[in-house]
């Protein structure tokens, strides 16, 4: 008995999957232009690779696999800048750590964030603030952060995809977290404290 493979219907892709692909991309790249471009690239790539579709996965799954690859390519392009310098002075670390021993400055020591997370509106506001803070990261930092914590790629895969050394990867992750912490404390937790 031969199983018949349902052939993709490219003319129906925008109506069937366009919104879903766009929403998925937008949550990962955070700009409408980039998300639209990624969806267009995905559909064009799928159209060009139509002969390779074997029906082992659904048409939708196949398109999402292509989109995920396009997102990684997007961040690879974004991250094509010189390695992050390992500065001794300045940089985000200077705001948080003592230069003489590398320990937390007393005024910067992590505090408990007492925010009610069960309120749906607060969760939406927090998500929007997190997105704004993430958008403020330098391109390479943002790429590494999204690939690690949104796409959940391993450190080894990210280093390979972005041509990073392991040491450089960890410096970038460390700095991205510090930038995000500082931004969230200023734009979310500071606002939450002031209003309570």
JOPETA-V120834 format. One record per residue. N is the residue number from 1. RES is the residue in one small letter. SS is DSSP state (helix for helix, strand for strand, loop for the rest). PHI is phi in whole degrees, -180 to 180 (none if undefined). OMEGA is omega as a letter, one per 30 degrees, with the letter a starting at -180 (none if undefined). Layout:
# JOPETA-V120834
n = (N/N)
res = (RES/RES)
ss = (SS/SS)
phi = (PHI/PHI)
omega = (OMEGA/OMEGA)
This chain:
# JOPETA-V120834
n = (1/2/3/4/5/6/7/8/9/10/11/12/13/14/15/16/17/18/19/20/21/22/23/24/25/26/27/28/29/30/31/32/33/34/35/36/37/38/39/40/41/42/43/44/45/46/47/48/49/50/51/52/53/54/55/56/57/58/59/60/61/62/63/64/65/66/67/68/69/70/71/72/73/74/75/76/77/78/79/80/81/82/83/84/85/86/87/88/89/90/91/92/93/94/95/96/97/98/99/100/101/102/103/104/105/106/107/108/109/110/111/112/113/114/115/116/117/118/119/120/121/122/123/124/125/126/127/128/129/130/131/132/133/134/135/136/137/138/139/140/141/142/143/144/145/146/147/148/149/150/151/152/153/154/155/156/157/158/159/160/161/162/163/164/165/166/167/168/169/170/171/172/173/174/175/176/177/178/179/180/181/182/183/184/185/186/187/188/189/190/191/192/193/194/195/196)
res = (x/x/x/x/x/x/x/x/x/x/x/x/x/x/x/x/x/x/x/x/x/x/x/x/x/x/x/x/x/x/x/x/x/x/x/x/x/x/x/x/x/x/x/x/x/x/x/x/x/x/x/x/x/x/x/x/x/x/x/x/x/x/x/x/x/x/x/x/x/x/x/x/x/x/x/x/x/x/x/x/x/x/x/x/x/x/x/x/x/x/x/x/x/x/x/x/x/x/x/x/x/x/x/x/x/x/x/x/x/x/x/x/x/x/x/x/x/x/x/x/x/x/x/x/x/x/x/x/x/x/x/x/x/x/x/x/x/x/x/x/x/x/x/x/x/x/x/x/x/x/x/x/x/x/x/x/x/x/x/x/x/x/x/x/x/x/x/x/x/x/x/x/x/x/x/x/x/x/x/x/x/x/x/x/x/x/x/x/x/x/x/x/x/x/x/x)
ss = (loop/loop/loop/loop/loop/loop/loop/loop/loop/helix/helix/helix/helix/helix/helix/helix/helix/helix/helix/helix/helix/helix/helix/helix/helix/helix/helix/helix/helix/loop/loop/helix/helix/helix/helix/helix/helix/helix/helix/helix/helix/helix/helix/helix/helix/helix/helix/helix/loop/helix/helix/helix/loop/loop/loop/loop/loop/loop/helix/helix/helix/helix/helix/helix/helix/helix/helix/helix/helix/helix/helix/helix/helix/helix/helix/helix/helix/helix/loop/loop/loop/loop/loop/loop/loop/loop/loop/loop/loop/loop/helix/helix/helix/helix/helix/helix/strand/loop/loop/loop/loop/loop/loop/strand/loop/helix/helix/helix/loop/loop/loop/loop/loop/loop/loop/loop/loop/loop/loop/helix/helix/helix/helix/helix/helix/helix/helix/helix/helix/helix/helix/helix/helix/helix/helix/loop/loop/loop/helix/helix/helix/helix/helix/helix/helix/helix/helix/helix/helix/loop/loop/loop/loop/loop/helix/helix/helix/helix/helix/helix/helix/helix/loop/loop/loop/helix/helix/helix/helix/helix/helix/helix/helix/helix/helix/helix/helix/helix/helix/helix/helix/helix/helix/helix/helix/helix/helix/helix/helix/helix/helix/helix/helix/helix/helix/loop)
phi = (none/-98/-87/-89/-88/-75/-76/-62/-120/-56/-67/-98/-56/-59/-72/-74/-123/-55/-64/-67/-64/-62/-61/-61/-66/-62/-70/-103/-113/68/-126/-64/-61/-65/-64/-61/-64/-64/-66/-62/-62/-62/-65/-66/-62/-64/-63/-69/-103/-55/-66/-88/-70/-106/78/-74/-131/-70/-58/-60/-60/-60/-66/-69/-63/-64/-62/-59/-64/-65/-65/-62/-61/-59/-72/-63/-65/-62/-87/-76/-134/-56/-57/-68/-68/-92/-71/-94/-118/71/72/-65/-63/-61/-75/-107/-121/-76/-69/-71/-133/77/-85/-57/-69/-56/-73/-106/-56/-56/-112/-68/-98/-91/-124/-71/-92/-86/-80/-59/-65/-64/-63/-66/-63/-62/-61/-65/-65/-61/-64/-63/-65/-64/-66/-81/-67/-58/-52/-65/-62/-62/-62/-64/-60/-66/-63/-81/-101/-105/-80/59/-76/-76/-58/-63/-64/-65/-59/-68/-64/-104/55/-108/-82/-61/-63/-66/-57/-69/-64/-64/-60/-60/-68/-62/-64/-64/-61/-65/-60/-62/-65/-65/-64/-76/-98/-123/-71/-65/-68/-64/-64/-64/-85/-94)
omega = (a/l/a/l/l/a/l/l/a/a/l/a/a/a/a/a/a/a/a/l/a/l/l/a/a/l/a/a/l/l/a/a/a/l/l/a/l/l/l/l/l/a/l/l/l/l/l/a/a/l/a/l/a/l/l/l/l/l/l/a/l/l/l/l/l/l/l/l/l/l/l/l/l/a/l/l/a/a/a/l/a/l/l/a/l/a/l/l/l/a/a/a/a/l/a/a/l/a/a/a/l/l/a/l/a/a/a/a/a/l/l/l/a/l/l/a/a/l/a/l/l/l/l/l/l/l/l/l/l/l/l/l/l/l/a/l/l/a/a/l/l/l/a/a/a/a/a/a/l/l/l/l/l/l/a/l/a/l/l/a/a/a/l/l/l/a/l/l/a/l/a/l/a/a/l/l/l/l/a/l/a/a/l/l/a/a/a/a/l/l/a/l/a/a/a/none)
